Amino acid sequence: MVLRMAFRNVLRQKRRSVLTGLTIFGGFTLAVIFIGWADGSYNNIIDEFTRNRLGHIQIQEKTYFDRPSLYKTVDDPKAVSGVLKGIPEVESWSPRVVSAALAASGDKSAGIQIIGLDPEREAETTRFDRKIVRGRLMAGPGSKEAVIGRGLADILKAGPGDDLALLTQAADGSIAEDLFRITGVLSTGDDMSDRTSVHLNLKDAQNLLVLGDRVHQIVVTVPALGRVPAVARAIDRDLPDPSLRAVPWQDFARSFYEAMQADKAGLWVMLVVIVVIVGVGVLNTVLMSVLERRREYGLLKAVGTKPRHVVRLVLLEVLILSLTAVFVGSLVGLGVNAFLAEHGIKFAEGLTYGGMEFGTMRSELNARSFAIPLVTVLASALLVSLVPALRAGKTDPARTMRLH
């Protein structure tokens, strides 16, 4: 009976019901769109940052991350590759050699970072081939060809076809020097990296540094960011060498991860604002409804209705309005998020974050963007309605009937 009365009251006071429903609908829909947009934007930035540069996971010597050194290596990369092949969630991987050096071309010189890599594996793992803006990739082992960053090309006034001399220290303690031919210029989106990077074929870099088959890192990517911690633990468990460690991107890109977490904190501030807006709107409408309907509540009490049933009646009215608004808001939010996930929003000048430039930001369709607003909006609406409901339940029938 109370439920039937609640439906009747909602339909009877159409104007008030519409105003209350619109308040809840607006807050819920804004929250759904905002969370979907925030999750999509953050995940897009993280995936672009890790997949295009550092990978989702890096396998390296345990202390390499804290104190990188030419001598801290993965001694048997083939054995590690065998482990990675046995883990289904590993999408791809690529070995790398990393070392500091001095580069010179013509009368220009600069301090650089040598990155030795397998062009084919790196293309699968970090889309290395898509970053070439001039020229081509380096050829196979023994070609002594190099691809340099766009910023470094500007510093050295060099480009495809020019010679590049490299001078560094080899792993056997000797001075390593050699001449390479520049075949391409790349842009990673990270200005700092592009001013210092020289990419060589993996075998050429190993020969230059006298490393044999050893590498410094094996960069791993996985299909979904949410699976990174679990995959890192699985790799760690199966690594053949106890001196090695699988490091997730949250560790080796700590500053970037902390910046992203700080930005995500703004999500909760926005949610609080939305909850306050919904709460104030619902409280105002329900309180006015209770004041206007005191005679009705007095009649209910006079015919023997218990206070808890009156309280339940008011809360049910708010719940019916809230569920209706949430249902409609879910349809609208789903449509908007689906559109933004498909087409995104393009920035005329690009958005720079973490040293990388992003031209389009997309939303994301996930359960979280609906679950969080659902819980917070319903809870806030019912919570603020509790005070007016309790007030309605305490209505004095005799006094109310006399005054109204």
N, C-alpha and C positions, 0 to 999 in steps of 0.2 A: 504493500500500500504506500509506504514512504517513497519507494522508487517511482511509482506512478505519479504521485504528487509532485515529485521533483521534476519529472518530465513535463507535467502540466504547467508548473510554474515557469520553467524555462521558455516554453512556447507562448505562455500568456504575456510575459513581459518581453516582447520581441526587441524593442529598442535597447533596453538594458542588456539583454542577452547578447545582442550583436556587438555592442560596445565592449562588453567584457570579453567576448570571444575574439574580437579584433586585437585587443591588447595581448591576449595570450598567443594568438596566431602570429602577430608581428614579432614578439619576442622569440618564440620557438623557431620561426622561419629564419630570422636573422642569425640565430645561434647555429642552426644547421648549415647555412651557407657559409658562415664565418669559419666554423670548425673544418668543414670540408675544404674550403679554400686554403686555410692555414696548413692543414695536414698535407694537401697536395703540393703547396708551395715549398714547405720545408723538405718534404721527401724528394721533390724534384731537385732542389738545391743540393741536398746531401748526395743523391745518386749521381748527379752531374759532377760534383766535386770529387767524389771517391772513384766512380767508374772511369772518368776521363783523365784522372791524374794518379791517384795513389792506390786504387783498388779498395775493395771492402775489407780484405784481410791481407796481412803481410806475414810471411814466414821468414824468420831471421834468427840469428844468434840471440840468446836471451838478454844480453846486455847491450846489444847493438842499438836499440832504440834510445837508451839513456846516453850512451857514449859511442857514437858511430866510429868505426875504425876500418881501415883497409884490410886488417888481419882477422876481423870477426866475420866469418863466412859460413855459408851452407856448403859443407864439404862434399855431399853426395846428392846433388839436385835430382838425379835420376830416381833415387830411392824415394825422395819426397814426392816426385811426380807420380810414382806408383801408388802412393797413399792417396793422393788427390783423385786419381782415376777411380778409386774404390769408394768415393763419397759421392752419392748421386746428386746432392744439392750444390756441389761445386760446378759452376757454370764454365769457367775457364781459368787459366793461370799463365803467368809469364815470368821467367827468371830475369833478374837484372843484376848488373854490376854498377856500383856507384863509387866515384872517387873525385876528389878535388884536383884541379890542374890549372895550368896557365896556357891560354890559347893566344895565338898571334896570326894575323893575316895582313900582308903588306907591312905598313909601318904602325899598325894598331895592335894592341894587346889588351887582354882582360882576364881576370880570374873567373874560372868557369867550373861547372860540375859535369864530369863525364858520366853519361848514363848508357851503359851497354845493354842492349836488348835484342831479342829475336823479333824482327819486324812482323812476321806472320802471327806469332802468338800474341804479340803486343796489340796488333790490330783487333784480334778477337777479344782481348781482355779490356783494353782501355781505348779502343777506337783510334789508335795512333795514326792510322792512315788518313783519317778524316781531318786531321789537324794541319796537313800540309797546305800552305797557302801559295807557295812558289816552288817550282822544281818537282822532285820526286823523292820517294823513299830511297834509303841506301840499299845497295845490292847485297848479295850473300857474303859469307865469310871470306876474308882475304881481299875483298874489294877495296878496303881502306877508303870508304866513303863515309860522310857525316851529314847529319841533318841538324841544323842549329835553330835556336829560338829567334823569333822576329826581332826582339829587343837586342839580342847579341849581334844580329846581322847589322843593325843600325850602328851599334857601337864600333864594330870592326869594319864597317863600310864594305861588307863582303856579301856574296850571294852565290847561287848555283854556278859552278864552274871555277870558283876561286879555290886556292889552296889554303889549308888550315894546319898550322903547326901546333902540336900539343906537347907540353912538358909537364911531367909529374913524377912521383916516386912509385916504383914497382914494389910488389910484395916481397921480393928477395932483397930489398934494400938498395937496389941500383936506381940510377936516374933513367926514367923511361921517356923517350921522345920519338915522335914519328910524324909523318906528313900525311894528311888526309885531304881528299877532294870533297868540297861541299856540293851536295846534290839537291838539297832542298832546304826550305825555310818553313818553320811551323809556328802556329799560334795556339797555345793551350787555353787562352783566356786568363791566364795568371801572368801578369806583367813581370813579377819578380822572377818567376821560373824562366820566362822567355828571355830575360836578360842574361841568364847564366848557363843555360842548358846546351850541351853538345851531345847528340845521340849517335852512338856508333853501333855497328853490328856486334852482337854479344861476343862472338869469337874474336873479333878484332880487339875489343876492349880487354878480354881475358889475356890475349897475347901481349898487349901493350903493358898491362899491369902484372904480368907473369903470375896469373892466378890458376893456370891449368883449367880444370873444369869447374872450379869453385865459383859461387855467386854470392852476392850480399843479401839479396831479397828474392822471394818468390811472391809475386803479387797475385791475389786470388779475387775473383768476383763471384757473387751468388745471385740467383734470380730475384730475391726479395730482401730488402733491407732488414726486415724483421727477423730474418733467419740468420743474420750475421753472427750473433753471440753463440747460438747452438752449433753452427758449422765450425766456428773457431774452436769450440771445445772438442768437437769430434776430431778435427785435425790434430789438435794438441795431444789427444789421447792416443792417436795412431802414429805420431811422428817417430821415425826409427832412431833418431839421435836425441838424447835427453837434454843436450845443450841448446836445442832449438825451441822456438816458441811461435805459436800462431797469434798474432796481435790484431785485434779488431780495429776498425777505423776510429772508434771512440777513444782509443789509446794513442795511436800514432798521429792522429789529427786532433789532439786534445784541445787546443785553443779554438779550433773551428767548432768542435762539439760543444764546448762551453758557451760559445757565442750563440749557437743554435738553441741551447737550453734556456739561455737568458731571454732570447726572443720569444720562445714558446711560453714563457711566464706571462707575457702580455695576453695570451689566450684566456687565462683565468681571470685577469682583470676585466676583459671584455664580457666574460660570462657573468661576473658579479654585477656589472652595470646592467646587463639584460635582465638578470633576476630581480634587481631592485626596481627596474621599470615595470616588469610584469607584476611584482608584488604590490607596488604602490597603486597601479591601475586596478588590480583585482580587489585590494583592500578598500579603496575608495568606492568602487561600484557595489560590492557586497555590503559594506557598512551602510551606504545609503539605502540599499534594498531592505536591510533589516529595520532601519528606522522608519521607512515608509510602510512596512508590513507589520507593525507592532500589533495592530488590531487583529490581523490574521493569526499571529502567533498566540495572542491572548485567547482567541476563540478555540484554537487547538488545545491550549492548556486547560481551558474551561471544560471541554468535553472529555478530559481525562488523558490527553496525550502526555507522555512522560518527557521530561526535559531532554533526555538523551536522544529521543526520536526527533525532536525539533532540531537539535544540533546535527543529527545525521541528515535531516532534510536539507539544511543549508549546505552542508559539505557535499552532498550528492549533487545538488544543483551546480555547484562549482566544478565538481568532477565531470559531470556531463558536458558542460561548456568547454572544459579543458581538453577532454578527449576528442571532442568534435574539432576544436581548433587545432589540436596536434595532428589529427588525421589529415585535415586539409593542408596544414603547414608541411606535413611530410611529403605530400604530392608535389607541392610547389617547390620545396627544397630539393627534392629528388630531380625535378626537371631542370632547375637552375644549375645544380651541381653537375648533372650529366652534360649539360651544354658547356659549362666551363671546363669540365674534364676533357671534352672532345676538342674544343676550339681554343680554350685558354684566353688570356688577355695579353696582347702584345704591347710591349713598351717601345715608344718611338725611339728612345735613345739607349735602351737597355738598362737593366738593373745590375749593379755591381755588388757582389757579396762574397766575402772571403777571398778577394782578389780575382774572382771570376765574373764574367758578364753573362747575364741571362736575358734573352730577348722575349721569351714567352713564359708565363706562369700559368699552371693549370690547377684545377681543383681535383679532388679525389673522392670517389664514392666508397664509403666504408660505414660499417655499423656504428662505429664510435661517434661519428658526426650526428647521428640520430639518437643514440642511447643517452649521451650526456645531456643534450637539451631536454629530452623526454623526462629524465629523472629530475633535473633541476627545475624545470618549468612547472611540472606537476606538483613537486614538493613545495615550491615557493607559493604556488596558488592555494594549495590546501592549508599550508601553514598560516598564511596571512588571513585566511577565511575562518580560522579557528576562533579568533577573538570575537568577531561578529556573531559566529554560530553559538558560542557560549553565552553571549549577551542575549541572543534570541531565546535560548533555552531557559534563561532565568527570568523571562517575562512574567510579570505579576498579572494574572488574568483580571482580577477585580479592578485594579488601578487602570490598566490599559483599556478595558471596556468603558470605564467611566470617562476617561480623557479623550478617547478616540471613537 
